[in-house]
Amino acid sequence: MNKTVQASRTAILTIAAAVSFLTGADTAHAGLRVCNGSVDLVNVAIGYDTEEGLRTEGWWTITSNACSQVLQEPLKANNYYLHVSDGFGEGRLGGDVTLCIRQEKFVLFDGDQCWQRGLIEADFFKIETEGAEDWTVLLSYD
């Protein structure tokens, strides 16, 4: 069973999420997938809660009209966080959550005290997965 949820933002990008619920999800393909429906290349970082604490990681570079499977296993958390920047490192999607990132590829734990830890603060957009094991985010211009 597929369900589509749309949320529009005043930012340049719009997010539409398609959900495959447990009854219809193929666990071999379950996880978090980000598709770039814009005309520009984007770089994506994600955040989510784990048993070890809040984890942020990046980067996935996604070209125009392409998708990337950023998490390969069935989703366990109800909330995930997404940061999107363009090829110049400028944030392309506003968000209400501030987490830490690095310019180079990274995996970090604990999303606070970025400056004290020599990291960069970045805005992340909250994605509510409603308990689904599989979630796709479509990035596109308004």
N, CA, C and O atoms as CSV, one atom per row, in Angstrom:
chain,resi,resn,atom,element,x,y,z
A,1,MET,N,N,0.835,-1.168,0.000
A,1,MET,CA,C,0.000,0.000,0.000
A,1,MET,C,C,0.884,1.236,0.000
A,1,MET,O,O,1.739,1.367,0.876
A,2,ASN,N,N,0.710,2.140,-0.944
A,2,ASN,CA,C,1.480,3.374,-1.002
A,2,ASN,C,C,0.610,4.540,-0.598
A,2,ASN,O,O,-0.587,4.571,-0.886
A,3,LYS,N,N,1.218,5.490,0.066
A,3,LYS,CA,C,0.528,6.696,0.494
A,3,LYS,C,C,1.445,7.863,0.180
A,3,LYS,O,O,2.651,7.769,0.409
A,4,THR,N,N,0.916,8.946,-0.333
A,4,THR,CA,C,1.719,10.110,-0.645
A,4,THR,C,C,1.317,11.240,0.272
A,4,THR,O,O,0.132,11.524,0.451
A,5,VAL,N,N,2.321,11.885,0.855
A,5,VAL,CA,C,2.114,13.022,1.741
A,5,VAL,C,C,2.892,14.183,1.164
A,5,VAL,O,O,4.058,14.020,0.804
A,6,GLN,N,N,2.278,15.354,1.065
A,6,GLN,CA,C,2.978,16.503,0.519
A,6,GLN,C,C,3.033,17.618,1.542
A,6,GLN,O,O,2.062,17.865,2.257
A,7,ALA,N,N,4.173,18.294,1.610
A,7,ALA,CA,C,4.341,19.451,2.486
A,7,ALA,C,C,5.050,20.520,1.675
A,7,ALA,O,O,6.140,20.283,1.155
A,8,SER,N,N,4.440,21.704,1.560
A,8,SER,CA,C,5.110,22.761,0.811
A,8,SER,C,C,5.812,23.680,1.778
A,8,SER,O,O,5.346,23.869,2.902
A,9,ARG,N,N,6.915,24.250,1.368
A,9,ARG,CA,C,7.744,25.131,2.173
A,9,ARG,C,C,7.929,26.430,1.414
A,9,ARG,O,O,7.822,26.462,0.188
A,10,THR,N,N,8.208,27.503,2.143
A,10,THR,CA,C,8.509,28.772,1.494
A,10,THR,C,C,9.920,28.757,0.934
A,10,THR,O,O,10.284,29.638,0.154
A,11,ALA,N,N,10.717,27.775,1.317
A,11,ALA,CA,C,12.068,27.633,0.784
A,11,ALA,C,C,11.993,27.262,-0.691
A,11,ALA,O,O,10.912,27.023,-1.228
A,12,ILE,N,N,13.151,27.217,-1.339
A,12,ILE,CA,C,13.218,26.926,-2.768
A,12,ILE,C,C,12.721,25.521,-3.083
A,12,ILE,O,O,12.144,25.291,-4.146
A,13,LEU,N,N,12.938,24.592,-2.177
A,13,LEU,CA,C,12.565,23.209,-2.450
A,13,LEU,C,C,11.253,22.836,-1.781
A,13,LEU,O,O,10.894,23.382,-0.737
A,14,THR,N,N,10.565,21.925,-2.379
A,14,THR,CA,C,9.348,21.356,-1.825
A,14,THR,C,C,9.624,19.897,-1.528
A,14,THR,O,O,10.352,19.233,-2.265
A,15,ILE,N,N,9.047,19.402,-0.453
A,15,ILE,CA,C,9.238,17.996,-0.125
A,15,ILE,C,C,7.922,17.264,-0.295
A,15,ILE,O,O,6.880,17.705,0.190
A,16,ALA,N,N,7.985,16.151,-0.983
A,16,ALA,CA,C,6.844,15.245,-1.073
A,16,ALA,C,C,7.360,13.892,-0.636
A,16,ALA,O,O,8.415,13.452,-1.091
A,17,ALA,N,N,6.644,13.243,0.223
A,17,ALA,CA,C,7.109,11.955,0.731
A,17,ALA,C,C,6.136,10.862,0.330
A,17,ALA,O,O,4.923,11.013,0.477
A,18,ALA,N,N,6.668,9.768,-0.175
A,18,ALA,CA,C,5.854,8.604,-0.512
A,18,ALA,C,C,6.201,7.515,0.481
A,18,ALA,O,O,7.376,7.237,0.720
A,19,VAL,N,N,5.200,6.907,1.052
A,19,VAL,CA,C,5.410,5.938,2.118
A,19,VAL,C,C,4.908,4.567,1.695
A,19,VAL,O,O,3.804,4.443,1.166
A,20,SER,N,N,5.716,3.537,1.927
A,20,SER,CA,C,5.264,2.155,1.796
A,20,SER,C,C,5.142,1.603,3.199
A,20,SER,O,O,6.146,1.477,3.901
A,21,PHE,N,N,3.944,1.274,3.619
A,21,PHE,CA,C,3.725,0.788,4.967
A,21,PHE,C,C,4.134,-0.673,5.091
A,21,PHE,O,O,4.366,-1.350,4.089
A,22,LEU,N,N,4.220,-1.156,6.337
A,22,LEU,CA,C,4.665,-2.525,6.626
A,22,LEU,C,C,3.965,-3.567,5.777
A,22,LEU,O,O,4.582,-4.548,5.364
A,23,THR,N,N,2.697,-3.368,5.516
A,23,THR,CA,C,1.953,-4.369,4.758
A,23,THR,C,C,2.401,-4.469,3.312
A,23,THR,O,O,2.223,-5.511,2.681
A,24,GLY,N,N,2.985,-3.393,2.775
A,24,GLY,CA,C,3.380,-3.428,1.386
A,24,GLY,C,C,4.851,-3.175,1.168
A,24,GLY,O,O,5.312,-3.182,0.027
A,25,ALA,N,N,5.604,-2.951,2.232
A,25,ALA,CA,C,7.020,-2.608,2.076
A,25,ALA,C,C,7.840,-3.850,1.744
A,25,ALA,O,O,7.662,-4.906,2.349
A,26,ASP,N,N,8.716,-3.711,0.800
A,26,ASP,CA,C,9.669,-4.764,0.464
A,26,ASP,C,C,10.901,-4.504,1.316
A,26,ASP,O,O,11.634,-3.551,1.049
A,27,THR,N,N,11.151,-5.323,2.336
A,27,THR,CA,C,12.230,-5.057,3.277
A,27,THR,C,C,13.600,-5.062,2.613
A,27,THR,O,O,14.540,-4.484,3.157
A,28,ALA,N,N,13.738,-5.688,1.470
A,28,ALA,CA,C,15.010,-5.656,0.758
A,28,ALA,C,C,15.307,-4.249,0.252
A,28,ALA,O,O,16.469,-3.899,0.045
A,29,HIS,N,N,14.270,-3.440,0.051
A,29,HIS,CA,C,14.448,-2.086,-0.443
A,29,HIS,C,C,13.999,-1.044,0.580
A,29,HIS,O,O,13.897,0.138,0.253
A,30,ALA,N,N,13.729,-1.471,1.815
A,30,ALA,CA,C,13.273,-0.545,2.841
A,30,ALA,C,C,14.407,0.383,3.242
A,30,ALA,O,O,15.583,0.042,3.109
A,31,GLY,N,N,14.045,1.550,3.731
A,31,GLY,CA,C,15.026,2.512,4.186
A,31,GLY,C,C,14.615,3.917,3.795
A,31,GLY,O,O,13.443,4.181,3.526
A,32,LEU,N,N,15.574,4.806,3.765
A,32,LEU,CA,C,15.330,6.203,3.408
A,32,LEU,C,C,15.976,6.492,2.061
A,32,LEU,O,O,17.172,6.279,1.862
A,33,ARG,N,N,15.156,6.980,1.148
A,33,ARG,CA,C,15.597,7.283,-0.220
A,33,ARG,C,C,15.315,8.755,-0.473
A,33,ARG,O,O,14.244,9.254,-0.127
A,34,VAL,N,N,16.275,9.452,-1.078
A,34,VAL,CA,C,16.099,10.867,-1.425
A,34,VAL,C,C,16.230,10.990,-2.936
A,34,VAL,O,O,17.215,10.544,-3.526
A,35,CYS,N,N,15.220,11.602,-3.554
A,35,CYS,CA,C,15.213,11.818,-4.997
A,35,CYS,C,C,15.291,13.310,-5.277
A,35,CYS,O,O,14.608,14.109,-4.637
A,36,ASN,N,N,16.122,13.674,-6.229
A,36,ASN,CA,C,16.340,15.067,-6.590
A,36,ASN,C,C,15.570,15.373,-7.871
A,36,ASN,O,O,16.016,15.037,-8.967
A,37,GLY,N,N,14.415,16.011,-7.724
A,37,GLY,CA,C,13.610,16.410,-8.871
A,37,GLY,C,C,13.926,17.807,-9.353
A,37,GLY,O,O,13.245,18.318,-10.241
A,38,SER,N,N,14.950,18.442,-8.785
A,38,SER,CA,C,15.330,19.792,-9.205
A,38,SER,C,C,16.301,19.698,-10.382
A,38,SER,O,O,16.720,18.608,-10.769
A,39,VAL,N,N,16.648,20.842,-10.938
A,39,VAL,CA,C,17.579,20.872,-12.073
A,39,VAL,C,C,19.026,20.975,-11.617
A,39,VAL,O,O,19.941,20.921,-12.440
A,40,ASP,N,N,19.243,21.124,-10.315
A,40,ASP,CA,C,20.589,21.295,-9.778
A,40,ASP,C,C,21.050,20.067,-9.006
A,40,ASP,O,O,20.237,19.321,-8.460
A,41,LEU,N,N,22.359,19.865,-8.968
A,41,LEU,CA,C,22.971,18.863,-8.126
A,41,LEU,C,C,22.773,19.284,-6.670
A,41,LEU,O,O,22.881,20.470,-6.356
A,42,VAL,N,N,22.485,18.334,-5.777
A,42,VAL,CA,C,22.365,18.637,-4.356
A,42,VAL,C,C,23.225,17.670,-3.551
A,42,VAL,O,O,23.512,16.554,-3.983
A,43,ASN,N,N,23.627,18.128,-2.371
A,43,ASN,CA,C,24.334,17.303,-1.403
A,43,ASN,C,C,23.434,17.154,-0.194
A,43,ASN,O,O,22.846,18.131,0.270
A,44,VAL,N,N,23.321,15.937,0.321
A,44,VAL,CA,C,22.364,15.635,1.382
A,44,VAL,C,C,23.087,15.057,2.594
A,44,VAL,O,O,23.973,14.210,2.475
A,45,ALA,N,N,22.676,15.545,3.766
A,45,ALA,CA,C,23.101,14.972,5.047
A,45,ALA,C,C,21.829,14.595,5.800
A,45,ALA,O,O,20.785,15.223,5.620
A,46,ILE,N,N,21.920,13.575,6.639
A,46,ILE,CA,C,20.755,13.127,7.398
A,46,ILE,C,C,21.089,13.079,8.885
A,46,ILE,O,O,22.254,13.031,9.278
A,47,GLY,N,N,20.048,13.094,9.692
A,47,GLY,CA,C,20.179,12.908,11.128
A,47,GLY,C,C,19.072,11.992,11.602
A,47,GLY,O,O,17.973,12.006,11.048
A,48,TYR,N,N,19.351,11.190,12.630
A,48,TYR,CA,C,18.338,10.300,13.192
A,48,TYR,C,C,18.820,9.762,14.533
A,48,TYR,O,O,20.018,9.728,14.813
A,49,ASP,N,N,17.862,9.341,15.356
A,49,ASP,CA,C,18.177,8.774,16.662
A,49,ASP,C,C,18.577,7.313,16.528
A,49,ASP,O,O,17.960,6.550,15.785
A,50,THR,N,N,19.626,6.936,17.265
A,50,THR,CA,C,20.079,5.544,17.338
A,50,THR,C,C,20.210,5.175,18.814
A,50,THR,O,O,20.010,6.020,19.686
A,51,GLU,N,N,20.540,3.927,19.093
A,51,GLU,CA,C,20.764,3.503,20.476
A,51,GLU,C,C,21.961,4.231,21.085
A,51,GLU,O,O,22.017,4.398,22.303
A,52,GLU,N,N,22.912,4.663,20.268
A,52,GLU,CA,C,24.089,5.381,20.741
A,52,GLU,C,C,23.835,6.883,20.868
A,52,GLU,O,O,24.704,7.604,21.357
A,53,GLY,N,N,22.689,7.364,20.448
A,53,GLY,CA,C,22.366,8.785,20.497
A,53,GLY,C,C,22.048,9.318,19.114
A,53,GLY,O,O,21.952,8.561,18.147
A,54,LEU,N,N,21.888,10.624,19.032
A,54,LEU,CA,C,21.583,11.269,17.761
A,54,LEU,C,C,22.791,11.168,16.831
A,54,LEU,O,O,23.912,11.503,17.213
A,55,ARG,N,N,22.550,10.708,15.619
A,55,ARG,CA,C,23.620,10.500,14.624
A,55,ARG,C,C,23.337,11.393,13.427
A,55,ARG,O,O,22.210,11.448,12.935
A,56,THR,N,N,24.369,12.093,12.960
A,56,THR,CA,C,24.272,12.809,11.696
A,56,THR,C,C,25.361,12.258,10.786
A,56,THR,O,O,26.454,11.905,11.229
A,57,GLU,N,N,25.031,12.196,9.499
A,57,GLU,CA,C,26.016,11.708,8.536
A,57,GLU,C,C,25.765,12.310,7.172
A,57,GLU,O,O,24.638,12.670,6.832
A,58,GLY,N,N,26.819,12.414,6.402
A,58,GLY,CA,C,26.725,12.944,5.053
A,58,GLY,C,C,28.048,12.697,4.349
A,58,GLY,O,O,29.024,12.394,5.036
A,59,TRP,N,N,28.140,12.791,3.188
A,59,TRP,CA,C,27.278,13.414,2.216
A,59,TRP,C,C,26.894,12.428,1.139
A,59,TRP,O,O,27.653,11.519,0.801
A,60,TRP,N,N,25.705,12.623,0.607
A,60,TRP,CA,C,25.271,11.932,-0.594
A,60,TRP,C,C,25.080,13.011,-1.645
A,60,TRP,O,O,24.331,13.964,-1.432
A,61,THR,N,N,25.745,12.869,-2.759
A,61,THR,CA,C,25.590,13.802,-3.865
A,61,THR,C,C,24.585,13.206,-4.833
A,61,THR,O,O,24.743,12.079,-5.304
A,62,ILE,N,N,23.543,13.988,-5.124
A,62,ILE,CA,C,22.468,13.486,-5.977
A,62,ILE,C,C,22.307,14.438,-7.158
A,62,ILE,O,O,22.014,15.620,-6.977
A,63,THR,N,N,22.499,13.922,-8.348
A,63,THR,CA,C,22.369,14.736,-9.546
A,63,THR,C,C,20.897,14.990,-9.857
A,63,THR,O,O,20.009,14.406,-9.238
A,64,SER,N,N,20.661,15.854,-10.808
A,64,SER,CA,C,19.300,16.176,-11.235
A,64,SER,C,C,18.568,14.925,-11.705
A,64,SER,O,O,19.131,14.102,-12.426
A,65,ASN,N,N,17.315,14.787,-11.293
A,65,ASN,CA,C,16.461,13.670,-11.698
A,65,ASN,C,C,17.038,12.302,-11.361
A,65,ASN,O,O,16.898,11.349,-12.127
A,66,ALA,N,N,17.694,12.216,-10.193
A,66,ALA,CA,C,18.257,10.946,-9.727
A,66,ALA,C,C,17.876,10.740,-8.263
A,66,ALA,O,O,17.448,11.670,-7.580
A,67,CYS,N,N,18.039,9.505,-7.798
A,67,CYS,CA,C,17.729,9.157,-6.414
A,67,CYS,C,C,18.938,8.493,-5.766
A,67,CYS,O,O,19.806,7.943,-6.444
A,68,SER,N,N,18.974,8.559,-4.431
A,68,SER,CA,C,20.011,7.873,-3.672
A,68,SER,C,C,19.375,7.219,-2.448
A,68,SER,O,O,18.601,7.854,-1.731
A,69,GLN,N,N,19.698,5.969,-2.217
A,69,GLN,CA,C,19.226,5.238,-1.036
A,69,GLN,C,C,20.193,5.578,0.098
A,69,GLN,O,O,21.268,4.984,0.186
A,70,VAL,N,N,19.827,6.528,0.971
A,70,VAL,CA,C,20.756,7.000,1.997
A,70,VAL,C,C,20.789,6.099,3.228
A,70,VAL,O,O,21.810,6.037,3.912
A,71,LEU,N,N,19.712,5.412,3.520
A,71,LEU,CA,C,19.705,4.390,4.571
A,71,LEU,C,C,19.204,3.099,3.950
A,71,LEU,O,O,18.162,3.080,3.295
A,72,GLN,N,N,19.951,2.016,4.158
A,72,GLN,CA,C,19.666,0.744,3.494
A,72,GLN,C,C,18.772,-0.195,4.296
A,72,GLN,O,O,18.234,-1.152,3.740
A,73,GLU,N,N,18.603,0.060,5.595
A,73,GLU,CA,C,17.834,-0.848,6.439
A,73,GLU,C,C,16.457,-0.265,6.751
A,73,GLU,O,O,16.256,0.942,6.618
A,74,PRO,N,N,15.503,-1.111,7.167
A,74,PRO,CA,C,14.176,-0.597,7.520
A,74,PRO,C,C,14.281,0.493,8.589
A,74,PRO,O,O,15.065,0.377,9.531
A,75,LEU,N,N,13.496,1.534,8.434
A,75,LEU,CA,C,13.535,2.666,9.354
A,75,LEU,C,C,12.955,2.272,10.703
A,75,LEU,O,O,11.960,1.550,10.775
A,76,LYS,N,N,13.583,2.751,11.771
A,76,LYS,CA,C,13.140,2.427,13.124
A,76,LYS,C,C,12.625,3.645,13.866
A,76,LYS,O,O,11.722,3.525,14.694
A,77,ALA,N,N,13.178,4.815,13.586
A,77,ALA,CA,C,12.774,6.039,14.277
A,77,ALA,C,C,11.528,6.625,13.612
A,77,ALA,O,O,11.249,6.350,12.445
A,78,ASN,N,N,10.798,7.422,14.357
A,78,ASN,CA,C,9.640,8.117,13.790
A,78,ASN,C,C,10.033,9.402,13.091
A,78,ASN,O,O,9.302,9.897,12.233
A,79,ASN,N,N,11.195,9.949,13.456
A,79,ASN,CA,C,11.647,11.212,12.865
A,79,ASN,C,C,13.058,11.073,12.306
A,79,ASN,O,O,13.936,10.467,12.920
A,80,TYR,N,N,13.244,11.643,11.144
A,80,TYR,CA,C,14.551,11.749,10.513
A,80,TYR,C,C,14.722,13.208,10.148
A,80,TYR,O,O,13.740,13.943,10.048
A,81,TYR,N,N,15.962,13.635,9.947
A,81,TYR,CA,C,16.247,15.033,9.677
A,81,TYR,C,C,17.085,15.116,8.408
A,81,TYR,O,O,17.997,14.315,8.202
A,82,LEU,N,N,16.770,16.087,7.564
A,82,LEU,CA,C,17.395,16.197,6.257
A,82,LEU,C,C,17.965,17.596,6.062
A,82,LEU,O,O,17.279,18.598,6.264
A,83,HIS,N,N,19.240,17.644,5.663
A,83,HIS,CA,C,19.885,18.909,5.292
A,83,HIS,C,C,20.255,18.799,3.819
A,83,HIS,O,O,20.854,17.812,3.394
A,84,VAL,N,N,19.896,19.815,3.046
A,84,VAL,CA,C,20.170,19.814,1.613
A,84,VAL,C,C,20.953,21.073,1.277
A,84,VAL,O,O,20.551,22.177,1.646
A,85,SER,N,N,22.071,20.907,0.577
A,85,SER,CA,C,22.836,22.063,0.108
A,85,SER,C,C,23.120,21.905,-1.381
A,85,SER,O,O,23.097,20.800,-1.925
A,86,ASP,N,N,23.386,23.032,-2.020
A,86,ASP,CA,C,23.693,22.986,-3.447
A,86,ASP,C,C,25.176,22.673,-3.645
A,86,ASP,O,O,25.894,22.432,-2.674
A,87,GLY,N,N,25.626,22.676,-4.869
A,87,GLY,CA,C,27.011,22.361,-5.197
A,87,GLY,C,C,28.026,23.351,-4.641
A,87,GLY,O,O,29.225,23.074,-4.635
A,88,PHE,N,N,27.551,24.504,-4.174
A,88,PHE,CA,C,28.424,25.521,-3.592
A,88,PHE,C,C,28.393,25.488,-2.062
A,88,PHE,O,O,29.031,26.317,-1.414
A,89,GLY,N,N,27.656,24.534,-1.483
A,89,GLY,CA,C,27.578,24.408,-0.033
A,89,GLY,C,C,26.531,25.282,0.624
A,89,GLY,O,O,26.465,25.346,1.851
A,90,GLU,N,N,25.705,25.962,-0.173
A,90,GLU,CA,C,24.651,26.814,0.373
A,90,GLU,C,C,23.415,25.976,0.686
A,90,GLU,O,O,22.986,25.165,-0.134
A,91,GLY,N,N,22.845,26.173,1.873
A,91,GLY,CA,C,21.648,25.449,2.263
A,91,GLY,C,C,20.497,25.739,1.309
A,91,GLY,O,O,20.262,26.894,0.955
A,92,ARG,N,N,19.787,24.713,0.895
A,92,ARG,CA,C,18.682,24.860,-0.059
A,92,ARG,C,C,17.320,24.564,0.552
A,92,ARG,O,O,16.294,24.775,-0.094
A,93,LEU,N,N,17.299,24.082,1.778
A,93,LEU,CA,C,16.044,23.714,2.417
A,93,LEU,C,C,16.111,24.153,3.868
A,93,LEU,O,O,16.943,23.665,4.633
A,94,GLY,N,N,15.233,25.079,4.248
A,94,GLY,CA,C,15.207,25.534,5.628
A,94,GLY,C,C,14.718,24.429,6.544
A,94,GLY,O,O,14.104,23.458,6.103
A,95,GLY,N,N,15.001,24.594,7.818
A,95,GLY,CA,C,14.553,23.600,8.770
A,95,GLY,C,C,14.523,24.169,10.170
A,95,GLY,O,O,15.135,25.200,10.450
A,96,ASP,N,N,13.813,23.493,11.039
A,96,ASP,CA,C,13.633,23.958,12.407
A,96,ASP,C,C,14.600,23.314,13.391
A,96,ASP,O,O,14.594,23.663,14.572
A,97,VAL,N,N,15.427,22.383,12.933
A,97,VAL,CA,C,16.336,21.663,13.817
A,97,VAL,C,C,17.770,21.984,13.406
A,97,VAL,O,O,18.115,21.899,12.227
A,98,THR,N,N,18.603,22.352,14.377
A,98,THR,CA,C,20.009,22.641,14.108
A,98,THR,C,C,20.856,21.469,14.586
A,98,THR,O,O,20.806,21.090,15.756
A,99,LEU,N,N,21.641,20.894,13.662
A,99,LEU,CA,C,22.529,19.783,13.970
A,99,LEU,C,C,23.914,20.095,13.408
A,99,LEU,O,O,24.083,21.046,12.646
A,100,CYS,N,N,24.894,19.291,13.787
A,100,CYS,CA,C,26.278,19.502,13.371
A,100,CYS,C,C,26.604,18.744,12.082
A,100,CYS,O,O,26.126,17.632,11.855
A,101,ILE,N,N,27.426,19.374,11.249
A,101,ILE,CA,C,27.933,18.741,10.027
A,101,ILE,C,C,29.410,19.095,9.867
A,101,ILE,O,O,29.954,19.895,10.628
A,102,ARG,N,N,30.040,18.498,8.884
A,102,ARG,CA,C,31.391,18.846,8.431
A,102,ARG,C,C,31.330,19.062,6.933
A,102,ARG,O,O,30.388,18.621,6.276
A,103,GLN,N,N,32.325,19.737,6.393
A,103,GLN,CA,C,32.360,19.931,4.944
A,103,GLN,C,C,32.707,18.639,4.223
A,103,GLN,O,O,32.184,18.374,3.141
A,104,GLU,N,N,33.589,17.828,4.813
A,104,GLU,CA,C,33.956,16.552,4.205
A,104,GLU,C,C,33.010,15.468,4.701
A,104,GLU,O,O,32.213,15.713,5.607
A,105,LYS,N,N,33.086,14.287,4.128
A,105,LYS,CA,C,32.233,13.158,4.519
A,105,LYS,C,C,32.352,12.945,6.028
A,105,LYS,O,O,33.442,13.057,6.587
A,106,PHE,N,N,31.224,12.637,6.690
A,106,PHE,CA,C,31.242,12.553,8.149
A,106,PHE,C,C,30.188,11.601,8.696
A,106,PHE,O,O,29.185,11.304,8.048
A,107,VAL,N,N,30.453,11.133,9.918
A,107,VAL,CA,C,29.489,10.477,10.785
A,107,VAL,C,C,29.749,11.056,12.162
A,107,VAL,O,O,30.859,10.946,12.684
A,108,LEU,N,N,28.734,11.673,12.757
A,108,LEU,CA,C,28.874,12.339,14.051
A,108,LEU,C,C,27.778,11.876,15.000
A,108,LEU,O,O,26.703,11.461,14.568
A,109,PHE,N,N,28.057,11.949,16.283
A,109,PHE,CA,C,27.050,11.695,17.303
A,109,PHE,C,C,26.891,12.946,18.146
A,109,PHE,O,O,27.844,13.702,18.332
A,110,ASP,N,N,25.698,13.163,18.652
A,110,ASP,CA,C,25.330,14.342,19.440
A,110,ASP,C,C,25.318,15.566,18.543
A,110,ASP,O,O,26.347,15.973,18.003
A,111,GLY,N,N,24.141,16.141,18.395
A,111,GLY,CA,C,23.949,17.239,17.452
A,111,GLY,C,C,24.119,18.625,18.020
A,111,GLY,O,O,23.781,19.602,17.352
A,112,ASP,N,N,24.638,18.750,19.246
A,112,ASP,CA,C,24.752,20.090,19.820
A,112,ASP,C,C,26.212,20.487,20.037
A,112,ASP,O,O,27.128,19.701,19.793
A,113,GLN,N,N,26.405,21.703,20.493
A,113,GLN,CA,C,27.723,22.277,20.753
A,113,GLN,C,C,28.655,22.157,19.549
A,113,GLN,O,O,29.820,21.781,19.676
A,114,CYS,N,N,28.117,22.482,18.396
A,114,CYS,CA,C,28.879,22.338,17.148
A,114,CYS,C,C,30.157,23.174,17.164
A,114,CYS,O,O,31.245,22.660,16.902
A,115,TRP,N,N,30.022,24.456,17.470
A,115,TRP,CA,C,31.180,25.354,17.407
A,115,TRP,C,C,32.262,24.923,18.379
A,115,TRP,O,O,33.446,24.968,18.045
A,116,GLN,N,N,31.875,24.505,19.577
A,116,GLN,CA,C,32.843,24.070,20.571
A,116,GLN,C,C,33.587,22.820,20.126
A,116,GLN,O,O,34.709,22.575,20.570
A,117,ARG,N,N,32.988,22.048,19.276
A,117,ARG,CA,C,33.586,20.801,18.786
A,117,ARG,C,C,34.273,20.983,17.435
A,117,ARG,O,O,34.731,20.009,16.838
A,118,GLY,N,N,34.348,22.227,16.948
A,118,GLY,CA,C,34.990,22.489,15.666
A,118,GLY,C,C,34.159,22.064,14.470
A,118,GLY,O,O,34.701,21.770,13.405
A,119,LEU,N,N,32.829,22.029,14.643
A,119,LEU,CA,C,31.928,21.592,13.586
A,119,LEU,C,C,31.080,22.755,13.098
A,119,LEU,O,O,31.134,23.847,13.664
A,120,ILE,N,N,30.305,22.529,12.062
A,120,ILE,CA,C,29.450,23.547,11.450
A,120,ILE,C,C,28.008,23.301,11.868
A,120,ILE,O,O,27.545,22.160,11.848
A,121,GLU,N,N,27.289,24.358,12.248
A,121,GLU,CA,C,25.861,24.249,12.524
A,121,GLU,C,C,25.093,24.329,11.216
A,121,GLU,O,O,25.412,25.147,10.353
A,122,ALA,N,N,24.083,23.483,11.068
A,122,ALA,CA,C,23.278,23.484,9.848
A,122,ALA,C,C,21.819,23.232,10.205
A,122,ALA,O,O,21.511,22.513,11.155
A,123,ASP,N,N,20.924,23.841,9.421
A,123,ASP,CA,C,19.488,23.627,9.599
A,123,ASP,C,C,19.073,22.332,8.915
A,123,ASP,O,O,19.442,22.070,7.770
A,124,PHE,N,N,18.303,21.532,9.633
A,124,PHE,CA,C,17.773,20.275,9.122
A,124,PHE,C,C,16.250,20.352,9.135
A,124,PHE,O,O,15.654,20.915,10.052
A,125,PHE,N,N,15.634,19.783,8.113
A,125,PHE,CA,C,14.182,19.700,7.996
A,125,PHE,C,C,13.731,18.378,8.608
A,125,PHE,O,O,14.294,17.329,8.297
A,126,LYS,N,N,12.734,18.419,9.465
A,126,LYS,CA,C,12.229,17.222,10.132
A,126,LYS,C,C,11.284,16.455,9.206
A,126,LYS,O,O,10.372,17.032,8.614
A,127,ILE,N,N,11.516,15.153,9.091
A,127,ILE,CA,C,10.667,14.258,8.319
A,127,ILE,C,C,9.999,13.307,9.306
A,127,ILE,O,O,10.684,12.553,9.997
A,128,GLU,N,N,8.684,13.334,9.378
A,128,GLU,CA,C,7.937,12.443,10.259
A,128,GLU,C,C,7.486,11.234,9.442
A,128,GLU,O,O,6.636,11.354,8.560
A,129,THR,N,N,8.059,10.076,9.740
A,129,THR,CA,C,7.806,8.882,8.937
A,129,THR,C,C,6.597,8.069,9.392
A,129,THR,O,O,6.243,7.078,8.752
A,130,GLU,N,N,5.967,8.473,10.477
A,130,GLU,CA,C,4.750,7.810,10.957
A,130,GLU,C,C,4.947,6.317,11.191
A,130,GLU,O,O,4.008,5.535,11.042
A,131,GLY,N,N,6.162,5.918,11.558
A,131,GLY,CA,C,6.441,4.514,11.851
A,131,GLY,C,C,6.688,3.640,10.635
A,131,GLY,O,O,6.836,2.426,10.773
A,132,ALA,N,N,6.736,4.231,9.443
A,132,ALA,CA,C,6.978,3.442,8.224
A,132,ALA,C,C,8.417,2.939,8.188
A,132,ALA,O,O,9.322,3.603,8.693
A,133,GLU,N,N,8.629,1.769,7.592
A,133,GLU,CA,C,9.967,1.209,7.421
A,133,GLU,C,C,10.639,1.719,6.151
A,133,GLU,O,O,11.848,1.558,5.982
A,134,ASP,N,N,9.876,2.323,5.271
A,134,ASP,CA,C,10.373,2.775,3.973
A,134,ASP,C,C,9.829,4.167,3.718
A,134,ASP,O,O,8.639,4.414,3.912
A,135,TRP,N,N,10.693,5.083,3.282
A,135,TRP,CA,C,10.252,6.464,3.065
A,135,TRP,C,C,11.094,7.056,1.937
A,135,TRP,O,O,12.312,6.879,1.894
A,136,THR,N,N,10.426,7.758,1.030
A,136,THR,CA,C,11.106,8.438,-0.072
A,136,THR,C,C,10.795,9.919,0.011
A,136,THR,O,O,9.640,10.312,0.169
A,137,VAL,N,N,11.835,10.742,-0.096
A,137,VAL,CA,C,11.687,12.184,-0.107
A,137,VAL,C,C,12.001,12.670,-1.524
A,137,VAL,O,O,13.042,12.330,-2.086
A,138,LEU,N,N,11.098,13.463,-2.094
A,138,LEU,CA,C,11.309,14.038,-3.417
A,138,LEU,C,C,11.599,15.522,-3.252
A,138,LEU,O,O,10.781,16.259,-2.701
A,139,LEU,N,N,12.756,15.962,-3.726
A,139,LEU,CA,C,13.136,17.366,-3.684
A,139,LEU,C,C,12.821,17.981,-5.044
A,139,LEU,O,O,13.245,17.459,-6.075
A,140,SER,N,N,12.072,19.097,-5.051
A,140,SER,CA,C,11.757,19.749,-6.320
A,140,SER,C,C,11.511,21.224,-6.079
A,140,SER,O,O,11.200,21.636,-4.961
A,141,TYR,N,N,11.648,22.014,-7.121
A,141,TYR,CA,C,11.395,23.437,-7.014
A,141,TYR,C,C,9.911,23.703,-6.930
A,141,TYR,O,O,9.097,22.934,-7.440
A,142,ASP,N,N,9.561,24.823,-6.267
A,142,ASP,CA,C,8.142,25.264,-6.177
A,142,ASP,C,C,7.591,25.568,-7.543
A,142,ASP,O,O,6.427,25.948,-7.669
